[in-house]
Amino acid sequence: MPIYEYRCDSCGFQKEHLQKLSDAPLTTCPSCGQESYAKLLSAAGFQLKGSGWYATDFKGSSQPKAPPPCQTGEGSCSSCAAS
């Protein structure tokens, strides 16, 4: 469940509330009782930085694949003397 931050425009009371996504926004200030309690816009509590799990586990390999071995079995086509 996400944590939402609220602030009252009347008295300035500010608090975080754990709510379901489907819950209606709170409007009544628990401190002063006024109907001026509003949800604040705040930054997420985490940031995705660095190589992370996506780059190491799910992202396609950035290394080129080795060429297939020659028909003669003597290595890759780029290393054959015939090419």
N, CA, C and O atoms as a MOPAC input file, in Angstrom:
PM7 MOZYME 1SCF
protein

 N      0.84100 1    -1.18300 1     0.00000 1
 C      0.00000 1     0.00000 1     0.00000 1
 C      0.88200 1     1.24100 1     0.00000 1
 O      1.88700 1     1.29700 1     0.70800 1
 N      0.50400 1     2.22800 1    -0.79000 1
 C      1.29600 1     3.46000 1    -0.83500 1
 C      1.07400 1     4.33700 1     0.39900 1
 O      0.05000 1     4.25900 1     1.07800 1
 N      2.05800 1     5.15500 1     0.64800 1
 C      1.97500 1     6.13500 1     1.73800 1
 C      1.75300 1     7.50100 1     1.09900 1
 O      2.53900 1     7.94200 1     0.26000 1
 N      0.66700 1     8.17000 1     1.50800 1
 C      0.34400 1     9.49600 1     0.98800 1
 C      0.58000 1    10.53600 1     2.07300 1
 O      0.33200 1    10.29600 1     3.25500 1
 N      1.05800 1    11.68300 1     1.65100 1
 C      1.30700 1    12.78400 1     2.58200 1
 C      0.20100 1    13.81800 1     2.40800 1
 O     -0.13600 1    14.20200 1     1.28800 1
 N     -0.35800 1    14.26400 1     3.53300 1
 C     -1.44400 1    15.24400 1     3.53500 1
 C     -1.04700 1    16.45400 1     4.35300 1
 O     -0.23900 1    16.35400 1     5.27600 1
 N     -1.62700 1    17.61400 1     4.00700 1
 C     -1.42300 1    18.83500 1     4.79700 1
 C     -2.73200 1    19.61500 1     4.83800 1
 O     -3.46800 1    19.68300 1     3.85400 1
 N     -2.99900 1    20.19000 1     5.98300 1
 C     -4.19300 1    21.01100 1     6.16300 1
 C     -3.87000 1    22.45600 1     5.78000 1
 O     -2.90100 1    23.03200 1     6.27600 1
 N     -4.67700 1    23.03400 1     4.90300 1
 C     -4.47800 1    24.43000 1     4.49600 1
 C     -4.88100 1    25.40400 1     5.59200 1
 O     -4.41900 1    26.54500 1     5.60200 1
 N     -5.74300 1    24.96900 1     6.52200 1
 C     -6.20000 1    25.85700 1     7.60200 1
 C     -5.19300 1    25.98700 1     8.73000 1
 O     -4.83300 1    27.09700 1     9.12000 1
 N     -4.73400 1    24.85200 1     9.26000 1
 C     -3.85600 1    24.90200 1    10.43500 1
 C     -2.40700 1    24.50600 1    10.14600 1
 O     -1.53800 1    24.70600 1    10.99500 1
 N     -2.13100 1    23.95000 1     8.96300 1
 C     -0.76700 1    23.57400 1     8.60500 1
 C     -0.35000 1    22.19500 1     9.08300 1
 O      0.79800 1    21.79200 1     8.89300 1
 N     -1.28300 1    21.45800 1     9.71000 1
 C     -0.98700 1    20.09800 1    10.18300 1
 C     -0.60900 1    19.22600 1     8.98900 1
 O     -1.25000 1    19.28300 1     7.94000 1
 N      0.44100 1    18.41600 1     9.16100 1
 C      0.93100 1    17.57600 1     8.06900 1
 C      1.19900 1    16.17400 1     8.60200 1
 O      1.78200 1    16.00800 1     9.67400 1
 N      0.76200 1    15.15300 1     7.83500 1
 C      0.92900 1    13.76900 1     8.28600 1
 C      0.90900 1    12.82300 1     7.08700 1
 O      0.29900 1    13.11900 1     6.05900 1
 N      1.59200 1    11.67000 1     7.23400 1
 C      1.56700 1    10.62200 1     6.21800 1
 C      0.50600 1     9.59200 1     6.59700 1
 O      0.33000 1     9.26500 1     7.77100 1
 N     -0.20300 1     9.08300 1     5.57300 1
 C     -1.23700 1     8.07800 1     5.79300 1
 C     -1.02700 1     6.90600 1     4.84400 1
 O     -0.76500 1     7.10100 1     3.65700 1
 N     -1.14100 1     5.69300 1     5.36700 1
 C     -1.05500 1     4.47900 1     4.57900 1
 C     -2.45500 1     4.16800 1     4.05800 1
 O     -3.36700 1     3.90700 1     4.84300 1
 N     -2.62800 1     4.19400 1     2.73300 1
 C     -3.94300 1     3.99500 1     2.13700 1
 C     -3.85800 1     3.05900 1     0.94000 1
 O     -2.81800 1     2.94400 1     0.29200 1
 N     -4.97500 1     2.39200 1     0.66000 1
 C     -5.08900 1     1.59900 1    -0.55900 1
 C     -5.24900 1     2.55200 1    -1.73000 1
 O     -5.66600 1     3.69600 1    -1.55400 1
 N     -4.91600 1     2.07900 1    -2.93500 1
 C     -5.11200 1     2.89600 1    -4.13100 1
 C     -6.58500 1     3.19700 1    -4.35600 1
 O     -6.93500 1     4.24700 1    -4.89500 1
 N     -7.44700 1     2.27600 1    -3.94400 1
 C     -8.88600 1     2.43900 1    -4.15900 1
 C     -9.55600 1     3.30700 1    -3.09400 1
 O    -10.71800 1     3.67900 1    -3.26100 1
 N     -8.85800 1     3.64100 1    -2.00500 1
 C     -9.44300 1     4.47900 1    -0.95300 1
 C     -9.66000 1     5.90500 1    -1.44000 1
 O     -8.87000 1     6.43800 1    -2.22000 1
 N    -10.73900 1     6.51200 1    -0.97100 1
 C    -11.01700 1     7.91400 1    -1.29000 1
 C    -10.02000 1     8.80800 1    -0.55400 1
 O     -9.59800 1     8.47500 1     0.55300 1
 N     -9.63900 1     9.94000 1    -1.15600 1
 C     -8.71600 1    10.85600 1    -0.46800 1
 C     -9.33600 1    11.40600 1     0.81700 1
 O    -10.54500 1    11.62200 1     0.90000 1
 N     -8.48700 1    11.62400 1     1.80600 1
 C     -8.95800 1    12.20300 1     3.07000 1
 C     -9.21400 1    13.69800 1     2.87200 1
 O     -8.49100 1    14.35900 1     2.12600 1
 N    -10.22400 1    14.22300 1     3.52900 1
 C    -10.53600 1    15.65200 1     3.39700 1
 C    -10.63400 1    16.36300 1     4.74400 1
 O    -10.45300 1    17.57900 1     4.81200 1
 N    -10.92000 1    15.62000 1     5.82200 1
 C    -11.07500 1    16.23200 1     7.13800 1
 C     -9.76200 1    16.17100 1     7.90400 1
 O     -9.18500 1    15.09800 1     8.07700 1
 N     -9.29700 1    17.31800 1     8.35900 1
 C     -8.05200 1    17.41000 1     9.11500 1
 C     -8.23400 1    16.75700 1    10.48500 1
 O     -9.17000 1    17.10300 1    11.20600 1
 N     -7.34300 1    15.80300 1    10.86500 1
 C     -7.46500 1    15.18000 1    12.18800 1
 C     -7.09700 1    16.12300 1    13.33100 1
 O     -7.42000 1    15.83600 1    14.48300 1
 N     -6.44100 1    17.22200 1    13.04800 1
 C     -6.02700 1    18.15800 1    14.08300 1
 C     -7.09800 1    19.20600 1    14.38200 1
 O     -7.48100 1    19.40200 1    15.53500 1
 N     -7.58100 1    19.88200 1    13.32300 1
 C     -8.52000 1    20.98200 1    13.55100 1
 C     -9.96000 1    20.66900 1    13.11000 1
 O    -10.88400 1    21.40800 1    13.45200 1
 N    -10.15300 1    19.58000 1    12.35400 1
 C    -11.49700 1    19.19100 1    11.93600 1
 C    -12.02500 1    19.91000 1    10.69900 1
 O    -13.15100 1    19.65300 1    10.27200 1
 N    -11.23900 1    20.79700 1    10.12400 1
 C    -11.67200 1    21.51800 1     8.91900 1
 C    -11.60900 1    20.59800 1     7.69600 1
 O    -10.88100 1    19.60600 1     7.69300 1
 N    -12.37000 1    20.93300 1     6.67100 1
 C    -12.41300 1    20.16700 1     5.42600 1
 C    -11.36700 1    20.68900 1     4.42700 1
 O    -11.65600 1    20.81300 1     3.23700 1
 N    -10.18400 1    20.98700 1     4.90100 1
 C     -9.13800 1    21.53500 1     4.03600 1
 C     -7.87800 1    20.66600 1     4.04800 1
 O     -6.77100 1    21.16500 1     3.85000 1
 N     -8.05400 1    19.37100 1     4.28200 1
 C     -6.95000 1    18.40400 1     4.30500 1
 C     -6.73200 1    17.92700 1     2.87900 1
 O     -7.63200 1    17.33400 1     2.28400 1
 N     -5.55600 1    18.17400 1     2.32200 1
 C     -5.30500 1    17.86000 1     0.91500 1
 C     -4.04400 1    17.01600 1     0.75600 1
 O     -3.08200 1    17.15100 1     1.51200 1
 N     -4.07600 1    16.14900 1    -0.24300 1
 C     -2.94300 1    15.27600 1    -0.55300 1
 C     -1.83000 1    16.11300 1    -1.18800 1
 O     -2.08900 1    16.96100 1    -2.04300 1
 N     -0.59400 1    15.86500 1    -0.76100 1
 C      0.56300 1    16.57000 1    -1.30600 1
 C      1.21600 1    15.74300 1    -2.39500 1
 O      1.12600 1    14.51500 1    -2.40000 1
 N      1.86200 1    16.41500 1    -3.29900 1
 C      2.64800 1    15.75600 1    -4.33100 1
 C      4.08100 1    15.68200 1    -3.83000 1
 O      4.69900 1    16.70900 1    -3.54900 1
 N      4.61300 1    14.46600 1    -3.71700 1
 C      5.97000 1    14.31700 1    -3.20400 1
 C      6.74000 1    13.32600 1    -4.06800 1
 O      6.15100 1    12.57800 1    -4.84900 1
 N      8.04400 1    13.32900 1    -3.92200 1
 C      8.91900 1    12.44100 1    -4.70000 1
 C      8.78800 1    11.00600 1    -4.19800 1
 O      8.45200 1    10.76800 1    -3.03800 1
 N      9.05600 1    10.07700 1    -5.07300 1
 C      9.02700 1     8.66400 1    -4.69400 1
 C     10.12500 1     8.38100 1    -3.67300 1
 O     11.12500 1     9.09600 1    -3.61400 1
 N      9.93700 1     7.35900 1    -2.88900 1
 C     10.88200 1     7.01300 1    -1.83600 1
 C     12.08600 1     6.23400 1    -2.31300 1
 O     12.93400 1     5.86000 1    -1.50200 1
 N     12.18800 1     5.97600 1    -3.61100 1
 C     13.33500 1     5.24900 1    -4.12900 1
 C     13.69000 1     5.77400 1    -5.51500 1
 O     12.87700 1     6.41400 1    -6.18100 1
 N     14.90900 1     5.49500 1    -5.93000 1
 C     15.36700 1     5.88600 1    -7.25700 1
 C     16.07100 1     4.70000 1    -7.89000 1
 O     16.77300 1     3.94900 1    -7.21200 1
 N     15.88400 1     4.53400 1    -9.18400 1
 C     16.56600 1     3.47300 1    -9.90800 1
 C     17.84000 1     4.05700 1   -10.51200 1
 O     17.78700 1     4.86600 1   -11.43800 1
 N     18.98400 1     3.63500 1    -9.97400 1
 C     20.27900 1     4.12900 1   -10.43300 1
 C     21.20900 1     2.95900 1   -10.69600 1
 O     20.97100 1     1.84300 1   -10.23500 1
 N     22.25100 1     3.22200 1   -11.43000 1
 C     23.30000 1     2.22600 1   -11.63600 1
 C     22.89800 1     1.11200 1   -12.57000 1
 O     21.92200 1     1.22700 1   -13.31100 1
 N     23.66000 1     0.02700 1   -12.53100 1
 C     23.40500 1    -1.09000 1   -13.44100 1
 C     22.13700 1    -1.82800 1   -13.04900 1
 O     21.34400 1    -2.17800 1   -13.92200 1
 N     21.92200 1    -2.07400 1   -11.77400 1
 C     20.68000 1    -2.63200 1   -11.27100 1
 C     20.31400 1    -3.99600 1   -11.81200 1
 O     21.02500 1    -4.56500 1   -12.64000 1
 N     19.19300 1    -4.51300 1   -11.33500 1
 C     18.75200 1    -5.85000 1   -11.73300 1
 C     18.28900 1    -5.88500 1   -13.17700 1
 O     18.45500 1    -6.91000 1   -13.83700 1
 N     17.71700 1    -4.81100 1   -13.69400 1
 C     17.22800 1    -4.82300 1   -15.07100 1
 C     18.38200 1    -5.03700 1   -16.04700 1
 O     18.28400 1    -5.86000 1   -16.95800 1
 N     19.45600 1    -4.31000 1   -15.86100 1
 C     20.59500 1    -4.40000 1   -16.77900 1
 C     21.30900 1    -5.74200 1   -16.65200 1
 O     21.86300 1    -6.24400 1   -17.63100 1
 N     21.30000 1    -6.32400 1   -15.46100 1
 C     22.03200 1    -7.57200 1   -15.28100 1
 C     21.17900 1    -8.81200 1   -15.49700 1
 O     21.71500 1    -9.86200 1   -15.85100 1
 N     19.87200 1    -8.72700 1   -15.29500 1
 C     19.04400 1    -9.92500 1   -15.35800 1
 C     18.11200 1   -10.00100 1   -16.56300 1
 O     17.87800 1   -11.09500 1   -17.07800 1
 N     17.57800 1    -8.88500 1   -17.02400 1
 C     16.55900 1    -8.92400 1   -18.05200 1
 C     16.94100 1    -8.25300 1   -19.36200 1
 O     16.38600 1    -8.59000 1   -20.40800 1
 N     17.84500 1    -7.34000 1   -19.33000 1
 C     18.22700 1    -6.61800 1   -20.53400 1
 C     19.00700 1    -7.54100 1   -21.46200 1
 O     19.78400 1    -8.37400 1   -20.99600 1
 N     18.81100 1    -7.40100 1   -22.74600 1
 C     19.52900 1    -8.22900 1   -23.71600 1
 C     21.02700 1    -7.98200 1   -23.62400 1
 O     21.46700 1    -6.90200 1   -23.23000 1
 N     21.79000 1    -8.97700 1   -23.98600 1
 C     23.24500 1    -8.87100 1   -23.90600 1
 C     23.75800 1    -7.83800 1   -24.90500 1
 O     23.32200 1    -7.81700 1   -26.05600 1
 N     24.67200 1    -6.99300 1   -24.47400 1
 C     25.24600 1    -5.98600 1   -25.36100 1
 C     26.51400 1    -6.50800 1   -26.03700 1
 O     27.07100 1    -5.84300 1   -26.91100 1
 N     26.96800 1    -7.68800 1   -25.63600 1
 C     28.15800 1    -8.26900 1   -26.23100 1
 C     27.77000 1    -8.96800 1   -27.52800 1
 O     26.76800 1    -9.68100 1   -27.56700 1
 N     28.55400 1    -8.77200 1   -28.59900 1
 C     28.23200 1    -9.44100 1   -29.86200 1
 C     28.42200 1   -10.94600 1   -29.71400 1
 O     29.31600 1   -11.41600 1   -29.01100 1
 N     27.55200 1   -11.68400 1   -30.39800 1
 C     27.65900 1   -13.13400 1   -30.35400 1
 C     28.83600 1   -13.59100 1   -31.20900 1
 O     29.15600 1   -12.97600 1   -32.22700 1
 N     29.46900 1   -14.66700 1   -30.78500 1
 C     30.60300 1   -15.22000 1   -31.53500 1
 C     30.08300 1   -15.80600 1   -32.84900 1
 O     29.00600 1   -16.40100 1   -32.87700 1
 N     30.83700 1   -15.64300 1   -33.92800 1
 C     30.39100 1   -16.21600 1   -35.19800 1
 C     30.38300 1   -17.74100 1   -35.11900 1
 O     31.14800 1   -18.31700 1   -34.34500 1
 N     29.53800 1   -18.40000 1   -35.89900 1
 C     29.48100 1   -19.86500 1   -35.84800 1
 C     30.79200 1   -20.45900 1   -36.35100 1
 O     31.49100 1   -19.83300 1   -37.14700 1
 N     31.13000 1   -21.66500 1   -35.88900 1
 C     32.38300 1   -22.29100 1   -36.34300 1
 C     32.29900 1   -22.63900 1   -37.83400 1
 O     31.21500 1   -22.81900 1   -38.38800 1
 N     33.45200 1   -22.72600 1   -38.45300 1
 C     33.53500 1   -23.07100 1   -39.88700 1
 C     33.05600 1   -24.49000 1   -40.13000 1
 O     32.95100 1   -25.29700 1   -39.20700 1
 N     32.77800 1   -24.76800 1   -41.35600 1
 C     32.37800 1   -26.11800 1   -41.75500 1
 C     33.50100 1   -27.12000 1   -41.45900 1
 O     33.23800 1   -28.28700 1   -41.16800 1
 N     34.73300 1   -26.66300 1   -41.53400 1
 C     35.87200 1   -27.56700 1   -41.32100 1
 C     36.14900 1   -27.80000 1   -39.84200 1
 O     36.90500 1   -28.70400 1   -39.48700 1
 N     35.52900 1   -26.97000 1   -38.95800 1
 C     35.73800 1   -27.13800 1   -37.51800 1
 C     37.02300 1   -26.55800 1   -37.02400 1
 O     37.45300 1   -26.90300 1   -35.92400 1
 N     37.67900 1   -25.67700 1   -37.79100 1
 C     38.95800 1   -25.10700 1   -37.41200 1
 C     38.82400 1   -23.71600 1   -36.80800 1
 O     39.80300 1   -22.97000 1   -36.81100 1
 N     37.68300 1   -23.33600 1   -36.30000 1
 C     37.51400 1   -22.01400 1   -35.70800 1
 C     36.46600 1   -21.21900 1   -36.43500 1
 O     35.75500 1   -21.76300 1   -37.28000 1
 N     36.35000 1   -19.94900 1   -36.13300 1
 C     35.33900 1   -19.11900 1   -36.78600 1
 C     35.79100 1   -18.71000 1   -38.18300 1
 O     36.98000 1   -18.72800 1   -38.50000 1
 N     34.82600 1   -18.34600 1   -38.99800 1
 C     35.11200 1   -17.98700 1   -40.39000 1
 C     36.06500 1   -16.80700 1   -40.49500 1
 O     36.85800 1   -16.73900 1   -41.43500 1
 N     36.00200 1   -15.87300 1   -39.54400 1
 C     36.86700 1   -14.70600 1   -39.60900 1
 C     38.32500 1   -15.06500 1   -39.32700 1
 O     39.23100 1   -14.31200 1   -39.68600 1
 N     38.55500 1   -16.21500 1   -38.68300 1
 C     39.93500 1   -16.61300 1   -38.38000 1
 C     40.47900 1   -17.64200 1   -39.37300 1
 O     41.64100 1   -18.03500 1   -39.26800 1
 N     39.66300 1   -18.08600 1   -40.33500 1
 C     40.13200 1   -19.05600 1   -41.34100 1
 C     41.15400 1   -18.40600 1   -42.26600 1
 O     41.07100 1   -17.21200 1   -42.55400 1
 N     42.10300 1   -19.18600 1   -42.72200 1
 C     43.11000 1   -18.69500 1   -43.67300 1
 C     42.49000 1   -18.51100 1   -45.04900 1
 O     42.97600 1   -17.71300 1   -45.85000 1
 N     41.42200 1   -19.24300 1   -45.32500 1
 C     40.80000 1   -19.18100 1   -46.64800 1
 C     40.01500 1   -17.89900 1   -46.83300 1
 O     39.81000 1   -17.48400 1   -47.97400 1
 N     39.56900 1   -17.25400 1   -45.77900 1
 C     38.73500 1   -16.06000 1   -45.92600 1
 C     39.48600 1   -14.81400 1   -45.99100 1
 O     38.89300 1   -13.74200 1   -46.11400 1

